[in-house]
Amino acid sequence: VADVDLAAGLEIAERLREAVAQLPLPGGLGCTISIGVALAAADEAFSDLVRRADAALFRAKEAGRNKVSG
């Protein structure tokens, strides 16, 4: 999404995380997700963006899973 700053990206990711946690699943099971958020720089290679998002995801998982990290 164009013109979104990191704070807005984190907020969107948090809303998505909460929505997934509230999904009704059969058998009373629950589902959680962890999300890594990264902002693309104008001259950045896509692979570098993905690498930074992956590092943010790893931090989210290390923080206890079911987290959002930027």
N, C-alpha and C positions, 0 to 999 in steps of 0.2 A: 504494500500500500504506500503510495507516494505521500510525502510530507507528514510522516509519523515519526515522532521522536521516541527515544528508548522508553521513557516513562509510559507513553501511550501503548507501546508494544507490550510492555510488561503487564499493563492493565488488561489488555485484550487477552493475553495468554492466561492471566489469572481467572478471568471470566470463563474461558474455555475449560480450564482445569476444574473449576467449581461445577460447571455444567456436566462434565464427564462423571465426576464423583456422585452426582445426583441421579444418574441414569438408573432407571429401574431394570434390574436384570433378573432372569429366571432363578429360582432357588434362593433368593435373598443374597445373591453374590454381589459384590461391589467391584468397581473398576476405578483405578486411579491412573493419572499420567503425570509425568514430569516434563517440563518444557524449558528449552534453552532459547533465549532471545538474543539476537544480534542485529545491529543496524548496519546496512551496507554503506560503505564510503563511496564517493563518486568515482574514484579511480581504482577501486579495489577489484581484484579478480574474484569471480564467483567462488572458486575453491577456497579462498581465504575467508570469505564470509561464512561458508559452510563449516570450515574448521573452527571459527570463533563460536558459532552457534552450537557446535558439538561440544566444545569446551564448557559452554554455559550449561548445556544439558548434563554433562558429567558433574558439574558443581551442584546442580539441583538434586541429582541422585545421591551424591555424597552427603547432602544436607538432610537426608532422611526420606527421600522419594516423595512423590505427590507434592512437588514444589515447582516453583517458577524461578529461574535465575537468568540474569542478564550480564 
